[in-house]
Amino acid sequence: MINASMVKELRELTGAGMLDCKKALVATSGNMEEAITWLREKGISKAAKKQVRIAAEGLAVAVVDGNTGVIVEVNSETDFVAKNDEFKNLVKDIANAIKDNPVKSNEDVLKLSLDGKTIEEVIVDKTAKIGEKLSFRRFEKITKEDSQVFGIYSHMGGKIVTIVVMDGTDEVLAKDIAMHASAMRPLYLNKEEVPSDIIDKERTILKEQAQNEGLNPDKIDMIVNGRINKYYEEVCLEDQNFIKENKMKVSKYVSDKKSKIIKYVRYEVGEGLEKREENFADEVQKQING
C-alpha cells in the first residue's frame, strides 16, 4: 500500500512533484529504488545519483600523526549530545586509540583499552550517564609515504569531515581539496573507480530517458555518452569543477600544482541511516486506543 510518508520520502529524494512520486510508487509496487529509476527514465527526476537521507546525529573526527591518519564516526540520538564536550572528547579519544593500535574491524576497535576499560564498556557507561544511545559506527585508517601530505577539513562542527592524501604538494592545497570534497560530495576519486555495474545501470537509465524524450534514435548513443560524461563530472572528485577555480577541473588544478590526489575519505554524519520519526499525534492516538 502506498502511503503519504512514502510519497513524501520519494519527493525529498528526487525533487519530483507529489503526483509524479505517487505514480512512480504505484508503478513499482512501492519499491523506492525502482521508483527513483522510474522517475529518472521519465525525465521527471534529473538527479544523477540517489541522495540519502541524513538523519542520525553524532560526530566525525579525523586525526593524523606522522604517516598515519584516522577518520571515525560515532553516533548519538540528538544533536544536543553531539555538541557536548564530553561526547566530543570521547570521539577524539577513540580516533587516537585507533591511530595508535593495529585494528581491522569495528570489533577490534571496541576491544581497545581506553581509561582502563574497553571502548565498548566506555560507550555503554557514557550511554547510561548521558541518557541516550551512543554507537561507534565506522572508521578508516590511512597511511601515507614520507613524501606525501594529509589534508583535513571539518565542516559544521564535525558533521562533514574529509581527509585527503596528496603527493608532491603542501598541506594548504591538500586542505583545499579536502574542503572541496566536503562541499561537493564526490562518490569516487576518478572514472576508474566507478564500478562497471554502476555505469551500466546509469547508461540504461539515460538511454531510456533519451528515448522517452523522443530524440533522434541515430543520435541516442552519442547523447547518452555525453550524459555519462556529465555523470562523471558530478560523482568523480577529479572531474568536478574546483570550487576555488570554478572553470577548472580539480584534476587540472592539481596537476598544474605538480601534485596528485592519492586518496580521499569523506564522512557525512548519519549518511545512509534513517532517523526514527515520531509523530506525536499518532502516539497520543495509540495511547487513547490502548
C-alpha positions in Angstrom: 0.0 0.0 0.0 1.3 3.4 -1.0 1.1 5.9 1.9 1.8 9.6 2.2 5.1 9.2 4.0 6.4 7.1 1.1 5.4 9.8 -1.3 7.0 12.5 0.9 10.2 10.5 1.1 10.4 10.0 -2.6 9.8 13.6 -3.2 12.6 14.5 -0.8 15.0 12.1 -2.6 14.2 13.2 -6.1 12.7 16.7 -6.1 9.8 15.4 -8.3 6.2 16.5 -7.7 3.9 14.7 -5.3 1.6 13.3 -8.0 4.6 12.0 -10.1 6.0 10.4 -7.0 2.8 8.7 -6.3 2.6 7.4 -9.9 6.2 6.1 -9.6 5.5 4.2 -6.4 2.3 2.7 -7.8 4.1 1.7 -11.0 6.9 0.0 -8.9 4.7 -1.5 -6.2 6.3 0.8 -3.6 9.9 -0.1 -4.3 11.8 3.2 -3.5 14.9 2.3 -5.6 12.8 1.3 -8.6 10.6 4.4 -8.2 13.7 6.7 -8.3 14.8 4.9 -11.5 11.2 5.2 -13.0 11.2 8.9 -12.4 14.6 9.4 -14.0 13.6 7.3 -17.0 10.6 9.5 -17.5 12.8 12.6 -17.3 11.0 13.8 -14.2 13.9 13.5 -11.8 17.2 14.8 -13.1 19.3 13.6 -10.2 22.4 11.7 -11.4 22.7 9.8 -8.1 20.3 8.8 -5.4 20.5 11.2 -2.5 20.4 9.7 1.0 18.5 10.9 4.0 20.9 12.4 6.5 19.2 11.6 9.8 21.3 10.1 12.6 23.2 12.6 14.8 26.7 12.4 16.0 30.2 13.5 15.2 33.0 12.7 12.7 36.6 13.4 13.5 39.9 13.0 11.7 43.3 12.9 13.4 46.8 12.5 11.9 50.2 11.7 13.4 53.3 11.3 11.2 52.3 9.0 8.3 49.1 7.7 9.9 45.7 9.2 9.7 42.3 8.1 11.1 38.7 9.2 10.4 35.9 8.0 12.6 32.2 8.4 13.1 30.3 8.0 16.4 26.5 8.4 16.5 24.2 9.9 19.1 20.4 10.2 19.1 20.4 14.0 19.3 22.4 16.9 18.0 22.4 18.3 21.6 24.6 15.4 22.8 26.8 15.6 19.7 27.7 19.2 20.7 28.6 18.1 24.3 32.3 18.4 25.1 32.3 15.0 26.9 31.0 13.4 23.7 33.5 15.3 21.5 36.3 14.2 23.7 35.1 10.6 23.6 35.1 10.6 19.7 38.6 12.1 19.6 39.9 9.6 22.2 38.5 6.7 20.1 40.2 8.1 17.0 43.5 8.4 18.7 43.2 4.8 20.1 42.7 3.6 16.6 45.6 5.6 15.4 47.9 4.0 18.0 46.8 0.4 17.6 46.6 -2.2 14.8 42.8 -2.7 14.1 41.0 -4.1 11.1 37.3 -4.1 12.2 34.8 -2.4 14.5 35.0 -5.4 16.8 38.8 -4.8 17.1 38.1 -1.1 17.9 35.5 -1.9 20.6 38.1 -4.2 22.4 40.7 -1.5 22.6 41.6 -0.1 26.0 40.6 3.4 27.0 40.9 4.8 30.5 41.3 1.3 31.9 38.2 -0.1 30.2 37.4 -1.3 26.7 36.0 1.2 24.3 32.8 -0.8 24.2 32.5 -0.5 28.0 33.2 3.2 27.9 30.4 3.7 25.3 28.0 1.7 27.5 28.9 3.9 30.5 28.6 7.1 28.6 25.2 5.9 27.3 24.0 5.4 30.8 25.4 8.7 32.0 24.2 10.8 29.1 20.8 9.1 28.9 20.7 8.3 25.2 22.2 5.6 23.0 25.7 6.2 21.6 27.2 3.9 19.0 30.5 3.6 17.3 29.7 3.4 13.6 32.8 3.3 11.3 36.4 4.2 10.8 39.2 4.1 8.2 42.9 4.1 8.9 45.1 5.6 6.2 48.8 5.6 5.8 51.0 7.8 3.6 54.5 8.0 2.3 57.1 10.4 3.7 56.8 12.5 0.5 53.1 12.8 0.8 50.9 15.0 3.0 47.5 14.8 4.7 44.8 17.4 4.3 41.8 17.6 6.7 38.7 19.6 6.5 35.9 19.6 9.1 32.6 21.3 8.3 29.6 22.2 10.5 31.4 21.2 13.7 32.2 17.7 12.5 29.0 16.9 10.6 31.1 16.5 7.4 34.8 15.6 7.6 37.2 14.7 4.8 40.8 13.5 4.9 42.9 13.6 1.8 46.3 12.2 0.9 48.3 14.0 -1.8 51.6 13.6 -3.5 54.0 16.4 -4.4 52.1 19.2 -2.6 51.8 21.1 0.6 49.2 20.9 3.4 47.4 24.1 2.2 46.5 22.6 -1.2 45.6 19.3 0.5 43.2 21.1 2.8 41.7 22.9 -0.1 41.0 19.6 -1.9 39.5 18.2 1.4 37.3 21.3 1.6 36.2 20.8 -2.0 35.3 17.1 -1.3 33.4 18.1 1.8 31.3 20.6 -0.1 30.8 18.8 -3.4 30.1 15.2 -2.2 32.0 13.2 -4.8 31.4 9.4 -4.6 34.7 8.4 -6.3 38.1 9.7 -6.9 38.1 9.3 -10.7 36.4 7.5 -13.5 38.5 4.3 -13.0 37.0 3.9 -9.5 33.4 3.9 -10.7 32.2 0.2 -10.7 31.2 -1.0 -14.2 27.8 -2.2 -13.0 27.0 1.4 -11.8 27.9 2.8 -15.2 25.9 0.1 -17.0 22.8 0.9 -14.9 23.3 4.6 -15.5 23.7 4.1 -19.2 20.4 2.0 -19.3 18.6 4.8 -17.4 19.9 7.5 -19.6 19.1 5.6 -22.8 15.5 5.0 -21.6 15.3 8.7 -20.7 16.5 9.8 -24.1 14.0 7.5 -25.9 11.2 8.9 -23.8 12.2 12.4 -24.8 11.6 11.4 -28.4 15.2 12.2 -29.5 16.6 11.1 -32.9 17.3 7.3 -32.5 20.5 7.7 -34.6 21.9 10.1 -32.0 20.9 8.5 -28.8 24.2 6.7 -28.2 26.1 9.9 -28.7 23.7 11.8 -26.4 24.0 9.1 -23.7 27.8 9.2 -23.9 27.6 13.0 -23.3 25.4 12.5 -20.4 27.7 9.8 -18.9 30.4 12.4 -19.0 28.2 14.7 -17.1 27.6 12.0 -14.6 31.3 11.6 -14.1 31.5 15.4 -13.5 29.0 15.0 -10.7 30.3 11.9 -8.9 34.1 11.9 -9.5 36.3 14.2 -7.5 38.9 14.8 -10.2 36.2 15.6 -12.8 34.4 18.2 -10.8 34.9 21.9 -11.2 37.2 23.1 -8.4 35.3 25.3 -6.0 38.1 27.9 -5.9 38.5 27.9 -9.7 35.1 27.1 -11.0 36.1 26.9 -14.7 38.9 24.4 -14.0 38.6 20.7 -13.2 40.1 19.5 -9.9 42.5 17.2 -11.9 43.8 20.2 -13.9 44.1 22.4 -10.9 46.1 19.8 -9.0 48.3 18.8 -11.9 49.2 22.5 -12.5 50.5 22.5 -9.0 52.6 19.4 -9.8 50.5 17.4 -7.4 48.4 14.3 -7.4 45.5 13.1 -5.3 46.3 9.6 -3.9 43.2 9.0 -1.8 40.3 10.7 0.0 37.8 9.6 2.6 34.7 11.7 3.2 32.3 11.1 6.1 28.9 12.8 6.5 27.4 12.0 9.8 24.3 9.8 9.5 24.5 9.2 5.8 22.6 6.1 4.9 21.0 5.9 8.3 17.3 6.6 8.9 16.2 8.7 11.9 13.4 7.4 14.0 10.4 9.6 13.1 7.9 10.0 15.9 4.5 11.6 15.2 3.2 13.0 18.5 -0.4 12.9 17.3 -0.1 9.2 16.3 1.5 8.4 19.7 -1.4 10.1 21.5 -3.9 8.2 19.4 -2.2 4.9 20.3 -2.4 5.8 24.0 -6.1 6.5 23.6 -6.8 3.3 21.7 -4.7 1.3 24.1 
